Amino acid sequence: MVSISVKTETGKTPIFYNLSIEQCICLPITLILVMLSFTVPPASADYNYDGVPFTDQLDGVKQGIVKGGVYVNGGHGIGPSPYTQSFNVPEGVTWARLYIGVWGGNEEQTGSIAVTFNSEELETLELEGEADTNPNVYCSGHGVYWIVYDVTENQATGPVDAVVTTSGDIDGRVYGVVLAAVYEDPCGQEVQYWINEGNVNLHGPGWSGEHGTNDKAVTEFAGTVDVDKFAAARLAVVYLTGTLGLNDHLYFNDEKLCDGDNCDDIANSKNYFDFKTFDVTDHLDKKANKAKFEQGDEDYLHPVLAVLTLHTEAEGWSPDGVPLHTIKHGTVNGGIYVGGGHGMEYTTTYTQNFTIPNGTVKWARLYVSAKDTPWINVSLNGHLLGNYTDLTSNPKVYANYKPDRGMYWAYYDNAAEWIVNGNNTATANLGSEVGLNTKSWGIMLIAVYEGGDDPELIEYWVNEGNPLLHGDHPPFVAHRNTTNTLFADINDLDDVTDAALWTAYIWGSEESVLQPHDTLWFNSEMIADDASDGAGTDDQGSSWRGACFDLDKRNVTHSLARDNVVSFDRGGDSLLCPVGAVLVLKRGSETAASGRSVQLGATILPAVSLEVNPDAVDFGTLASGWQSDTQMLTLSSAGSCTIAVTASVTDSAADLFVDGLLLDSDSWSAFSISIANGGAVDAGVVLDVPDEYAGVGTQEGVLIFRAETA
């Protein structure tokens, strides 16, 4: 994207105005197919604007049936080189590919890529853009690369880093890194799978219309399916270059898929990388299955990977549980309540009290922990919230440990309806044998409320899950020492006055002095040693050990960043299970509208005041020698005097805007106009890119309007 900021100056008061030119961003994709033990050679990887190796479909590269599973993970969005992505690779890998998306800037620029995986240096590749013929480098569109490395023989297991370094004339930023691996596990379930890849460039006609339209692509999962055999089916897809707010659609066997309530903007990341997984169990066909990608109104969209897996065990269950992930983000002028969990009880009835501040509850979730129970029945203030029976496959229950003796963290998203200000009581009935193994560590409530006695303007994130950290003791075959969760894309850090992090655990132990304590980290800074110490409090507030429930609040203001990583390390704990993380920011000071005060103000017109509308112009996609369409600016005198307006231009784009910007069909330097007080005039702005201009990528400049008394 090329941008120019436009300032208007009235005396010494600046008004900023943004102009932008969007240049093409495209992404390449890889392609591989195997069927059980049968390998299909990859199709041609020669550059093609509309897609590689096909312009309208992803290509099947591997399929089969395995006792074990398919590991697909990675991403985190576009970032500079060197770019690091971490994985937790399972044991028993029989096939593995590492995929890397790189932004070249355009199809003419060239460069190179060097990669290390599990500390092993992989082959350094030359990226040749439109001239690229590397069999494992797929380039399409305006220089979007999708690069594939076979890492089957690397024998990586456990925590592994992939580090990508780019160089040369290319832009070199990395969209994301993905690892796909098929693994065997003699104790695992049976999984039928398909891995399809490619680099289709879905696009509209663009600025010039030179490339026409390529707005649909499919990916087929060939072969018959025993729909009665498999309890769950998951479709995972990866996109490059998707834009938040521009519609695109995904279908499976002609059924539109939705990401929560979002059915029309599947590729909606802010960072041009999307990795989404969908439950397609109810849409399976016995004879033929396929997914369809539609561009919608996206400028460019690159579907690059589609993995379909069918599971004989219920979807979502894993002995390692479910990672913590963000399920709620918002702002409110009020507050947030996080409380509960007085500690473990061997019981079939567990009760927890909450005291909710005054205010109007806008959103709430009630969480219940349990182990070794066939069902969970929960009420709040006497109102039944729900009776969950099939706990290993219920979408509102996070399960881990064992399928028949699980550790459960269940949530109820209908709690807000029955919460009252003041005292609240939640009761969980657990149907099993008292005093044997049935237990609950606690019930937790998160409630976001508006108004109240002391409202504050806050921004909040709620992350939930049930990841289990453990050693290599039974029933586990390998250790899992750490897990992370992310609070990403936090803007306007300068006005944050306070940042607090809540964390909740349902399993943690009081270690002896000789054991290494579990630790809690925020952006690589340790903020707690022995964070889950197994301590709890009863309903009267008395502390006791052996509770295995911890809920704590810590200040993280001094270490807050745009992207924040919270890391949990089990240390010497045999089991550690973090289930919640809540980040709360306070921004500035604001008097809440509660009827207690009246704000007074008056506006005094200046003698000279200039307003410009709109405050942004998009010139579209341009090249040297091209001229944009005319964009209209409205200049208004908002002061008390007639004003004389002139213009000037600066840029950091090798004089692109200085030499090429036109106002009213003439050079900006000749622009001069008079506007009476209260009046307005239109000015046409055009970018005429000089024939000899050699810059590419994002370009920026500033157009300044100056106003003086006439």
MIKEVO-917319 format. One record per residue: x, y, z of N, C-alpha, C, O in turn. Coordinates in steps of 0.2 Angstrom, whole numbers, plus 5000, padded with zeros to 4 digits. Each point is the difference from the previous one (the first is absolute). Layout:
BEGIN
XYZXYZXYZXYZ...
This chain:
BEGIN
500449945000499650065000500450065000500550015004499450044992500350065000499650055003499450014998500850035006499650055004500350075000500650015000499050045000500250075001499550035005499450004999500950035006499650045005500050074997500450034998499049995003499850074998499950045006499549995004500950074997499950045006499650064997500250034995499450005009499850074999500250045005499949985006500350084993500350045005499650075000500050034995499749985011499750075000500350045006500049985006500450064991500550045005500549945002500449984996499650015011500549945002499649945002500349965004499150034994499649955002499949954994499750014995500749935006500049954994499349955000499849995006500050004988499549954999500349954996500250014994499849925008500349954996499549974995499449995002500949994993499649974994500449954997500550014998499249935002500349944997499849984993499449994999501150004997499949974993500449945000500549995003499249964993500449945000499949974993499550004997501149965001499949964994500149935002500549985003499149974995500149935002500349974995499850004994500849975007500449964995499849925002499849995005500349974990499849935000500449975005500650005001499049955003500449965005499749934998499449995000501049964998499849944998500449945004500650025002499249924999500349955004500149944996499549984997501149985003500049944997499949945004499950015006500049944992499849945003500349934998500350004995499849965009500349934999499549954998499450005001500949944997499549954997500449935001500549994998499149975005500349935001499449955001499550025002500649924996499549955001500349935001500449974996499350005009500249935001499449965002499550035003500449914995499549965002500249945004500349954997499650045010500349955004500750004998500450045002499949914995500749994999500150024992500649994998498950044999500150014993500150084999499650045002501049984995500250074999499850024993500249974995499550095004499950024993500550064999500050055005500349954990500550064998499650065000499550004998500850065004499750065000499950034993500449984996499150055003499950034993500550064999500450025005499650014989500550054999499950065005499450025002501250015000500050065004500150064997500250055003499849954990500250064997499550065001499449995002500950074999499550065002499450004995500149994994499450035009499450024997499650055004499949995006499950064991499650065004499449975003499950025006499749944991499449985003500049945005499649985003501049984997500149955004500549954998500149994994500249975011500449954999499949945005499950015006500149934991500149984993499350004996500149994994499350035009499450014997499750065002500250035005499450004990499750075001499449995003499750065002500049884999499350005003499949945005499449995002501249995000499949945005500649995004500650024998499449955008500549985004500149934998499649964998501050015002500249944998500149955006500350025005499449924994500149955006500849975000500249984994500150035011500749985001500149945004500549964999499150025006500049945004499449995003499650045002500249894998499449985003500149935003500449964997499250025008500149935002499649995006499650045002500549915002499849985006500549985005500549964998499550075008500649995005499749995007499550035001500849935002499949995007500450055004500649985001499250075001500450065002499650074999499550015003500850034992499750064999500350044995500649984997499250085001500350054996500150065004499550035003501150004997500250065004500050054995500450004995499250065006500150064996500050065004499550015004501050034996500050055004500550064997500449984996499650085007500450054998499750074999499450015002500950034995499850074998500250055005500549995003499150064998500050065005500050064996500050065003500149944990499950064996500650034998500549985002499450074993500650034997500550035005499850045004500849954994500550035005500750004996500149974995500450075008500650014996500549945001499949965004500550044992500649955000500550025005500250065000500149905004499849935001499449985003499850045005499849914994499449995002500049935003500249954997499650045010500049945003499349975002499650045002500349904996499349975002500249935004500449964998499350045008500149945004499449954999499550014999500749925002499649954999500149955006500550005003499049954998500149955005499849944996499549974999501150004998499949944996499949935003500349995005499249984993499849935003500649954998500350014995499749945009500449944998499749964995499450004999501049964998499849954995499850034993499649974996500750095002499950034994500349964994500549985000499050014995500249964994500050044994500349984995499550085005500050054994499950075003499650015004500850044994499950065002500350054995500549994997499150075002500250054996500050075004499550015004501050034994500050075003499850054995500450004995499150045006499850054995500150075002499950025006500450024990500150075001499750054995500249994994499550065008499750054996500450065000500250035006500050004989500550064999499750054996499749984994500350085007499850064996500650024996500450035003499549974991500650024995500050074999500550034997498950015003499950074998499750004994499550044999500849934996499649994993500449944997500449975002499350014992500249944996500750014997500349954997500050115003500650014996500650005005500649994998499350025009500650015004500249925002499649965000501050045002500349935001500450015007500150055002500049895001500449995006500149935002500049964995500150035011500149935002499749995007499850055004500249894998499749985007500549945003500249954996499950065010500449955004499649985006499750045003500349904999499649975005500349955004500449964998499550055009500349955004499349975004499650035002500449904998499549965004500349955004500449964998499450055009500349965005500850005000500349955001499950124998500750015000500449974994500650015000499049974995500349974994499950054994499550024999501150004998499950044994499749964994500349954998499250084999499749974994500350044994500450045001499449934993500350034994499850074999499450025001501150034998499950074998499750004993500349974995499250075004499650004993500050074997500050055004500149954990500050074996499350014998499749954997500050105005499350024998500050054994500350055000499449924994500150044994499450034997500050024994499549985010499450044998499649974994499949945000500050104995499649974994500549954996499749974996500950035005500549954997500149945004500449964998499350035008500149955004499849934998499450004997501049955003499949944998500249945005499949944999500350095007500149955005499449955001499550035001500749915000499449955001499750015006499449985001500950045004499750015007499950075002499950025006500150034989499850075001499450024996500149994993499450035009499450014997499850085000499950035006500150004989500050084999499450014996499949984994499650065008499550034996499850075002500350035004499250004992499950075001500550044999500549994996499650075009500550054999500649985005500250045004500049904996500649985003499949975007500350025005499249944996499849975006500349934999499849964996500650025009500449935000499749965005499850025006500149914993499949955004500549954999500049964995500450035010500649954999499949945005499850015005500449934992499949945003500749975002500449994995499749985011500649965001499749935003499650005004500749954994499949935002500450005006500749995000499050005006500449995007499949945003500049995006499749964990499949935003500649975003499949975006500750044991500649965003500350045006500549985003499250084999500350045005499949975007500450015004499149954997499949965006499950055006500249995005499550074994499850045005499549985005499549974997500550045009499549985005500050055006500550025002498949995000500050055005500050074998499950024994500350035010500150074998500550014995500649985001499250054993500550014995499950074997499450024999501150024999499950064997500250004992500549964998499250074998500250024993500150075000499650045002501049974995500250074999500250024993500349964996499350095001500150024993500350064999499850055004500749964992500450064998499950014993500249964996499650105002500050024993500550054998500250045005499949974989500550054998499950014992499649974997500850095001499950014993499550064999499950045004499949974990499650064998499349995002499650055000500149895002499449995001499850045007500450015004498950004997499850035006500349965006500250025005499749914995500349955005499649995006500249965004499250074997499649995006499749934999499949984995500049995011499749935000499350005002499950035006499749944990499350005002499949955006499650015005500749934995499949955005500449944998500249994994499949965011500349944999499549955003499850005005500149944991499649955002500349934999500449994996499549975009500349935000499449955000499550015004500549954991499549954999500449935001500549994996499249975008500449935001499549955002499550015003500649934994499649945001500449965005500649994999499149995006500449965005499649935002499450005000501049955003499749945002500050005008500550025003499049954999499949995008499749945001499449994999500949955003499749945001499450005005499549964999500550095005499450015005499550054998499550015003500650024991499650054998499449974996499849944999499850114998499449994997500149994992500650014998499049964999500050004992499850064997499550035002500950004994499950064996500049994993500649984997498950044999500150014993500150074998499750045003500749974992500250074999500250014993500149964996499850115002500250024993500450075002499850045004500849974992500350065000500150034993500349974996499450095003499950034994500450075000499950045005500549974990500350065000500050044993499849974995500450095005500150044993500150075002500150025006499850024989500150075001499650044995500250034995499149965006499550044995500050075002499950015006500150034989500050075002499350034998499850014994499749995011499350024998500150085000500250035005499550004990500050074999499450034996499749964996500250105004499650044996500450024994500549984999499150074997500450024994500650055001500450014996499650025010500550045002500050074997499550014996501050035005500050074997500050004993499650044996500849925001500150004992499549954997499950014994499949945009499649954997500449954996499749964996500950055004500449964996500049925001500049964995499950025011499949935002499349975001499949955001499650094997499349985001499949985007500250035004499349924997499849985006500149935001499949964996500350025010500149935002499749995007500450015005499049984996499650015006499849945004499750005005500449944992499849935004500649954999500350004995499749965010500549944999499749955005499650015004500649924994499749955004500649955002500650014997499349955008500549955001499649945002499550005004500649944993499649945000500449955005500649994999499049975005500349955004499749934997499549985002500949994994499849954996499949935004500449995005499149974993500049945003499349995005499750055001500149895000499449995004500250005007500550005003499050025001500050015007499549965004499450004998500849965007499549965004499850055006500350015005499150034993499850055005499849975006500050045005499849904996499849975006500649985005499949995006500750014991500649985003500350055004500349995006499650084992500450055002499550055004499550024998500849995008499650045005500050084999499650045002501049984994500150074999500450014994500349964998499650104999500350024994500250075001499650055002501049974996500350075001500350024993500449964997499550105001500350034994500450065002499750055003500949954996500550055002500250034993500249974995499850105005500250044994500550055002499950035005500549994990500550055001499950054994500049984994500050095007499950054995500650055001500350015006499950024989500550055000499650064997499650004996500650065006499850074997499350025002499850054997499849915007499450025001499950075004500550015004499050024995499950075004499450005004499549984998500650055008499450005005499550054997500250064998499249925002499550054998499849994992499550034998500949934998499849994994499749924999500349965003499150044994499749935001500349954995500350014995499749935008500249944996499649945003499850015006500149934991499649955002500349934999500549994996499449975009500249934999499449955001499650015004500449944991499549955000500349935001500649994997499049965006500249935000499449964998499550005003500649974991499449974997499450044999499449985002500750084996499550064999499750025006499550045000500849955006499750025006500550065002500649995001499150075000500550065002500249995007499649985005501150024996500350005007500050065003500150054997499949955010500050065004500650005005500149945003500250114999500550015005499650035006500050065001499749905003499550035005499450034997499749974996500250105005499550034997500250034993499650034996501049965002500350034994499949954994500449955000499250074996499949954994500250034993500049974995500250095005500250044994500650045000500250034995500349955010500750034999500449955004500350025005499849924992500449955003500750025000500349995006500050044989500750025000500050075003500150054997499849965010499950065003500650035005499950045004500749934995500550025004500350074998499950024994500450025011500350064999500749994997500350054997499949895003500749994998500149954994500649974999498950034997500149974993500249935000500249974996499649995010500149935001499449985004499950025005499849934992499449975004500149925000500149974995499850005011500049935001499449985004499950025006499649954990499349995003499849935000500249964995499550015010499849935000499250005002499750045004500049924992499249995000499849935001500349954998499150045006499749945001499649994994499550034999500649924997499649984994499749935001499849974995500150015011499849935001499349994997499949954997499750105004499349994997499950014993499549994997501150034999499950014993500449954996500050014994500249945009500449954996499649964995499449995002500949994993499649964995500449944999500649995001499049954998500349944999500549994994500549965001499350074994500449994993500550054999500549994997499450085004500450054997499950065005499550025001501150015001500050065004500450054997500549994997499350075004500450064997499950065004499450015002501150044997499950065003500050054995500449994995499350075005500050054995500250075003499750025006500750024991500250065003499850054995500050004994499650065009499850054996500350075002500150015006500150034989500450065001499550055003500350045004499149964995499650065002500250074997500150004994500050045011500350074998500750015002500350055001500149895001500750015002500450024993499849984995500750065006500450024995500449954997500049984994500349985011500449944999499949955005500050025006500049924993499949955005500349944997499949974995500650005009500449944998499849945005500350005005499249954993500049945004500649964998500149994995500249985011500749974998500049935003500449964998499150025007500049945003499449985002499650045003500249894996499349985003500249935002500249954996499650035011500149945003499449975002499750045005500049914993499449975003500249935004500449964997499450045009500249945004499349975003499650045002500349904998499549965003500249965006500549974999499250045006500249975007499549955002499450015000500949935003499549955003499850025007499549975002500950075001499850035007499750074999500150034995499649995010499650065000500550064998500650005003499250054993500450054998500150055007499650015004501050014995500350055006500349965006500350045003499649904998500349975005500749984999500249984995500250045010500849985000500250005007499850035004500749924997500249995007500450075002500050015006500250034989500350065002499550065000500350065002499149934997499550055001500050054994500249994995499550075006499950054995500450065002499950035006500550004990500450065002499550065002499550014997500850045007499750065001499950044994500550014996498950025003499950044994499550065002499649995005500450064991499650065002499349984997499949984994499650035011499349994998499650075001499450004997500950055006499650065001500550065000500549995004499350064993500450065000499650064999499550004996500550055008499650065000500250055004500550005004499150064996500150055005499350025003499549984998500650055008499450015004500150065005500650005003498950044998500150055005499649985007499450015001501049955003499849975005500549965004500450035003499649904996500549965003499949934998499649984996500949975007500049934999500149975006500450015004499249944998500049965006500349934998499849974995500750015008500349935000500149975007500350035004499349924997500049975007499849935000499749974995500450005011499849935001500549955002500650025001499249924999500549945001500350005007500650025001499149955004500349995007500449945001500349995005499749974990500549945000499649935000499450005000501149954999499749934998499649975006500150015006499349964992499649965004499849944997499950004994500249945009499749944998499350005002499849995005499850024990499250015001499649994993500350004995499149995006499650004994499650075000499650014995500550035010499750075000500550055002500250005006499950054990500550055001499750075000499650014994500450035011499750065000500550065000500549995004499450064992500550065001499650065000499550014996500750045008499650065001500450064996500650005000499150054998500350064996499650065002499450005002501050054999499750075002500150044994500650034999498949994997500150044994499950075001499550025003500950034995499950075001499450034997499749964995500150105007499450034996500250014993500650024999498949984997500150014993499649964996499749955002500350064991499649964996500449954996500550014997499449925005500449954997499949994992499549994998501150024998499950004993500249934997499849984995500749995009500249934997500349965006500350035005499649914995500249965006500149934998499749974995500849995008500149934999500149975007500450035004499349914997500149975007500349934998499849974995500850025008500449944999500049955006500050025006500049924992499949945005500649954999500049984994500450015011500549944999499749945003499750005005500549944992499849945003500549944997500350014995499749945009500449944998499649945002499749995005500449964990499749935001499250015001499849975005499950064991499350005001499749994993500250034995499249945004499749994994499550064997499950004994500050055011499650054998500150065005500249995006499650074991500050065005499450044999499850024994499849995011499450045000500150065004500149995006499850074992500150065003499450055000499750014996500350025010499550055001500350065003500550005003499250064996500250075002499450035003499550024997500550005010499550035003499349964999499550034999500649905001499449964999499849994993499549964999500850074996499849994993500549954997500650015000499149944997500449954996500350034994499750034996501049975004500450024994500149954995500050014994500049935008500149944995500249945003500350005006499649944991500249945002500449974995499749984995501050015006500449984995500249925001500149985006499849984989500049935001500649974997500549975003499650034990500549984996500650045001500150054995500349955010500550055002500650004995500350055000499949904997500650004996499850034993500550014996498949995002499950034993499550065001499950034994499949995012499650065000500450064998500550015003499350044993500450054997500150065006500450044999499249955006500150055006500449975006499950035005500449914994500449975005500749994997500149974995500450065008500749984999500249945004500050015006500349944991500149945003500849984999500250024994500149955011500749974999500149945004499549985003501150004997500249945005499849934997500549974996498950015005499849944997499350004998499650045002500249934992499350004998499549985004499450025000500849935005499549975004500050035007499649995004501050044998500150035007500350074999500650015001499050034995500350074998500050055006499750005005500750054993500050065004499650054996500350024994499250015008499550044996500050075003500050025006500050034989499950075001499450024996500150014994499349995009499450024996499850075001500150035005499650004989499750075001499350004998499749964996500050095007499350024999499950074998500250045004499649974989500050074998499450035000499850054997499749925007499350035002500050035007499450015002501150005001500050025007499850075001499750025005500450024990499950085001499250015002499850055003499849904994499350015001499750005007499550035002500949935002499849995007500450035005499949995006500650054992500550035005499650065003499750044997500449975010499750065003500650045004500549975001499450095000500550045004500049985007499449995003501150005000500149975006500149935000500449974996499349995009500249935001499749954995499450014998501049954999499849954995500249935002500650005003499149954996500249935002499949954994499550004997501149975001500049954995500149935003500449995005499249964992500149935003500149954994499650014995500949955006500149954995499949935003500249985005499349984991499949935002500449964996499950004994500549955009500449964996499849935001500049985006499849984989499749945001500549945000500149974995500250015011500449955001500149985007499550015004501049954998500149975007500350055005500650024998499150005007500350055005500649965003500049945002500550104999500649985004500549954996500549985003499350014991500549954996500450054996500650025002499250004992500450044995499650064998500450054998499049955003499650064998500250065004500050005006500250064991500250065003499950064996499949994994500150075009500050064996500550045004500050005006500450044990500550055003499750065001500250045004499249984992499750065002499650034994500049974994499650085007499650034995500250075000500150035005500050004989500250064999499550044995499749984996500350095006499550044996500450064997500350035004499649994990500250064997499450044998499649974996500450095006499450044998500250074998500450035004499450004990500250064998499450055001499449984998500650075006499450045001500250074998500550035000498950014999500050074998499750045006499649985003500750084998499850055005500349975007500549985000499050035005500249985006500250065005499950064998500449925008500150065004500750034998500050075001500549904997500650034998500249984993500549964999499150064996500249984993500750024997500150065002500249904994500650024997500049984993499749954998500750084998500049984993500549954999500650015001499249934997500549945000500049974993499450004997501149975001500049954995500249935003500550005004499249954993500249935003500049954995499750004995500749945007500049944996499949945004500250005006499449954992499949945004500249944996499849994995500749985008500349944997499849945004500150005006499749944991499849945003500249944997500250014994499949945009500249934997500149955006499850015006500649944993500149955005500649964998500049945000500650104999500649964998500349975006500050035006500349914993500249965006500849994999500249974995500250065010500749995000500249945005499749995005500849974992500149945004500749974998500350024996499949935008500649964999499849944995499550004997501049965002499949944996499849945003500149944998499550075008499749945004499449984997499750044996500049905005499449984997499450055002500150025006499549994990499849974994500450044994499849984994500750065007500350044995500749964998500349975004499850044989500649974997500650055000500549984998499350085003500650054999499850065005499450015002501150035000499850055004499850064996500150014994499550045010499850064997500150055006499650005005500950044994500250055006499750074999499950035006499949994989499850074999499450014995499949964996499850095005499450024996500050085000500250035005499650004989499950075000499350024998499649964997500350105004499450034997500150084998500550035003499249994993500150074997499550055000499449985000500850085002499550065000500450044994500450045002499349974992500350034994499750064998499450025002501050024994499750064997499750055005499550034999500949995006499850055005500250074998500650014999498950034999500250074998500050055005499849995006500550074993500050055004500349995007499650015005501049964995500349985007500150075004500049995006500150064991500250065004499550035005500250035005499249954993499550035005499749955005499550015003500949934997499849955005500350025007500650015001498950005004500350015007500149945004500350015005499349944993500149945005499849944996499650004996500849945005499949944996500049945005500550005004499049964997500049955005499949934996499650004996500749955007499949934997499749965005500349995005499249984994499749945004500249944997499949994994500349965010500149934998499649955004500050015006499849944992499649955003500349934999500149984994500049985011500249934999499649955004499750025005500249924992499649955004500449945002499749965003500950054996500549945003500750035001500350024995499949995011500650025001500249985007499649995004501050004998500249975006500550045004500350054997499749955010500450035004500749965000500049955003500550084993500649965000500450015006500050055004500549904997500550015005500550054998500050024994500450005011500550054998500549984995500350034996499849905004500649974996499750004993500449994995499050015004499749994993500050074996499950055003500249954991499950064996499350024999499649954998500250115005499350025000499850014992500450014996498949985004499750024993500150085000500050035005500049994989500150084999499550024995499849974995500150105005499650034996500450064997500350045003499649974990500450054996499650044996499549984998500650095002499750054996500550034995500450045003499649954991500450034995500849995002500450045001499749895001500749985002500250025006500649995002499050055002500250025007499649955005499450005000500949975005499749965005499650045005500450045003499049954997499650055005499749965006499850035004500449904996499849965006500449945000500049964995500250025011500449945001499549965005499850035005500049914993499549965004499450034999499650015005500250014989499450034998499449965002499550035003500549914996499549955002500249965006500349954999499650085007500349965006499549965004500249975005499350014991499549965003499650025006499749975004500450104997499650035006499350024998499950014994499749995011499350024998499750045006500350005006499150024994499650035005499349975001499749994994500150005012499349985000499550065000500250064999499249925002499550064999500050055005499850064999500649935007500150055005500650044999500250045004500249944991500650044998500649975003500650035000499449915004500649975003500449964995499749964996500950055004500549974995500149925002500149995006500049974989500249935002500449984994499950024994500549925007500449974995499749944997499549985003500750004991499749944997499450014996499749964998500250115001499450024997500049984992499549994997501150025000500149994993499550054996499849984994500150085009499750054996500350065001500150025006500150024989500350075001499750054996500049994994499850065008499850064996500350065003499950025006500650014990500450065002500050064995499949994994500150075009500150064996500750035001500250015006500150014988500750035001500050064995499750004995500750055007500150064996500549994995500649985002499350034992500549994994500050074996500249994994499750065009500050074996500750014998500050024994500549975009500750024998500349964995500450024996499349925003500249954994499549994995500149964996499450085003499550004995500350014993500450055000499449924995500350014993499449994995499449995002500750034992499549994995499749935000499449995000501149964999499849935000500349975006500650005002499049975003500249985006499949925001499549974998501050005004500049925001500049995007500550025004499049944998500049975007500349935000499749964996500850025008500349935000499949975006500150035006499749914994499949965006500549945000500149974995500350025010500549955001499949965006499950035005500049904994499849965006500649995005499849985006500850034992500549995005500049935003500149964996499950045011500049935003499349975001500049955003499550094995499349975000499949944996500250004994499549945009499949954995499550014995500049984995499550065007499450034996499950075001500050025006499950024989499850075001499550014994500149994994499450045008499450014995499850085001499550015004500750034992499850075000499350004995500049974995499550065008499450004996499750074998499550004996500850055007499850074998500550055000500450005005499550054991500550065000499650064998499750004995500250055009499650064999500550065000500350015005499750034990500450065000499650065000499550014996500650045009499550065000500550065000500550015004499350044991500450065000499550065002499450004998500950045005499750075002500350054995500650015000499050034997500250054995499850075003499450024999501150025003499950075002499550005005499849965004499950104997499550015005499450034997500050054995499449935007499450024996499450005006499949955003499750104997499550005005499449974997499750024994500049925009499549974997499350045000499950045005499749944990499450045000499549965005499749954998500350085008499549965005499650055003499749995005500250074992499550055002500350045006499650045003501149964998500250035006500450074998500250045004499949974989500350064998499850024993499749964997500450105002499850034993500650034997500350055003499949934991500650034997499850064996499550004997500950065004499850064997500650024995500549985001499350054993500550024995499750054995499450005000501050034997499850054995500550004994500649995002499250024992500550004994500050074998499550034998501249995002500150074997500349994993500649975000499150064995500350004994500750044999500050055002500549924995500650034998499950054994499549994997500950065002499950044995500249964993499750014995500849945006500249964994499949935002500349985005499349984991499949935001499949974994499550024996500849925003499949964993499949935002500349975004499250004993499849935001500049974993499950034995500449915005500049964993499749935001500049975005499650014990499649945000500049974994499950044995500249895004500149965005500750005003500450044998499849925007500650005003500549954998500549985003499349984992500449954997499849994992499450004999501149994997499949994993500449944998500649995002499149964995500349944998500150004992499550004996501150015002500150014992500049934997500050004994500049945010499949944996500749974999500550025002499549944993500749964998500250044993499750014995500950015006500450044994500649974999500349975004500050054990500749994998500350064997499650054998501049955000500350054997499750024993499849954996500150115003499650034994499350005000499750024996500049955010499350005001499750065003500450035004499049994995499750065003499349975004499649964997500350065009499549985004499350044997500150054997499449925005499350044999500050065005500450005005499250054993500050065004499649985007499449975000500950055005499650005007499950075002500450045000498949975003499850075001500150015008499849965004500550104997500150025007499550065001500050044995499749975010499650065002500350045005500249975006500050094993500350055004499550055003499750034996500349975010499450045003500450065005500449985004499350084996500250055005499649995006499450024999500849965006499650005007500250065004499749995006500650064992500250055004499550064999499550004996500750065006499650065000500250044994499750064999500949934998500250044994500149964994500049945000500050104994500249974994500749985000500550045002499749904995500749985001500349994993499649984995501050025004500449994994500449935001500350005005499649954991500349935001500549994995499950014994500749965008500549984995500249935003499849985005500649994991500249935001500849995000500350034996499949925007500749974999500049935001499549975003501049994995500149935000500749985002500550034998499549925007500749975002499949934999499449975001501149994999499949935000500749965002500550044999499449905002500649965001500049944995500349955001499550074993499949954995500450024993499749994995500950045006500450014994499650054996500050004994499750055009499650054996499449984996499850034996499949915006499449984996499550055001499750014995500150015011499550055001500250074998499650044997501049985004500250064999500050024992499850054998500449904998500050004993499349994997499950024994499749935009499549974996499350035003499549984997500450055008499450025003499750064996500350055000499149954998499650054996499450025004499749965003500250114998499450035003499650044994500350044998499149945001499650034995500450004993500050054997500349895002500349994993500650044999500350004994500050035011500650035000500549985005499749975005500950054995500549995006499750035006499750055000500449915005499850035007500350065002499750045003500949984994500350065001499750064998500150065002499449934993499650054997499450015003499650054998500249915007499350005003500050065004500450025005499050024994499850065004499350015000499750014994500050005011499250015000499850045006500350005005499250044994499750045006499349975002499649984995500350015011499449985003499750045005500350025005499050004994499750055004499849965007500049945000499950105005499949975006499349965000499550034997500549915005499449964999499949974993499649964999500950054997499949974993500549944999500349985005499649994989500449944999500149994992499650034996501049945003500149994993500349934999500349975005499750004989500249944998500750004997500150054995500449915006500649994997500149934998500049965004500250034989500149944998500849985001500450044998499749905005500749985001500149944996499649955000501050044996500249954996500749985001500450055001499849894999500749985000500249984993499849954998500750084999500349994994500749975001500450045001499649894999500749975001500550014995499849984994500750055007500550024995500249934996500149955003500150064991500249944996500649975002500149945000500450105003500649975002500049985008500549985002498950035001500049985007500149935001499749954997500850035008500349935001499849975006500149945002499550105003499949975006499449955000499650004995500449965010499549955001499849995007500350035004499149944997499849995007499750065003499750054996500249955010499750065004500450064999500550005002499150064996500450064999499550055004499450005000501050055003499650055005500250074998500650014998498950035003500250084999499550045004499549975003500550094997499650055003499850064995500450034997498949985003499850054996499750055006499649995004500750074995499850055005499650064997500350034995499149995008499650054998500250065005499949995006500250074992500150055005499550064998499950024995499850005011499550054999500250075004500349995006499650064991500150075003499550054998499649984996500350075008499550054999500150034993500550014998499049994998500050034993500150075000500150034995
